[in-house]
Amino acid sequence: MSHDPHFGFVVAAYALAFVIVAATIVTILADYRRLKQALSPLLRGTRQDPDIGRGDLNPQNPDPESFE
């Protein structure tokens, strides 16, 4: 099998494909971690107080005259 004149090209093609797939996976994981880290302050703020940014929809002291 190693006497085939195209054996080197086949091995090189598989090696290159493996490197490209591995690099793609590493890039996706790095981007995922970067995005997760960038979004973590937003998620922490939402989980600590679920009513943040909803003051108009859920007022603390509703005006009793507005319900008439």
N, C-alpha and C positions, 0 to 999 in steps of 0.2 A: 504494500500500500504506500509506503514512503517512496517508492520508485516512480510514482505517478508525477508527471511534470507539473501538475496543477496543485499538488498537495500543499505547498507553501502558501499559495494564494488562498486556498480554502481555510487553512489555519489562521492566516492573517485576517481574513474576513470575519471569522468567528471571534477572534480576539478583539478586533475593532468594534464589533457589535456589542460584545460584553462590556467594553470600556464605555461605550456611548450609553448603554442602558444603565450601568452603574452610576455614571455621572448625572444622568437625568434623575435617578432616584435620590441621590445626594442633594441635588439642587432643589428638588421638590421638598424634601425634608427640611432643608435649611430655610426655605421660604416659609414653610408652615410654622416653624419655630419663631421666625422673625415676625410674622403676622400675629401669631398667638401672643407674643410678648407685647406687640404694639397695641393689641386690643385688651390686654389684661386690665389696664386702669378703667376702661369703660365697663367691663364686666364686673369688676369689684364695686364700682359705684352703683351699678344697677342692683346687685345682690344685697348691698348694705341697706338701701332704702328704695323699695320698689316704686314709691310715689315721686321720685325725682323727675322733674320735668312735666308733671301732670297736675300742677297747682290749679290750673283753670278747670280741669275736669273733676277734681276732687278737693274742693276748698275745705280748709280746716274750720272756719267760722262762716257758715252760709248765712246769707241775709234772709231773715224770716219773711220780709215783705215780698221777696221775689217769688215766693211759692203761692201767692194768692191768685 
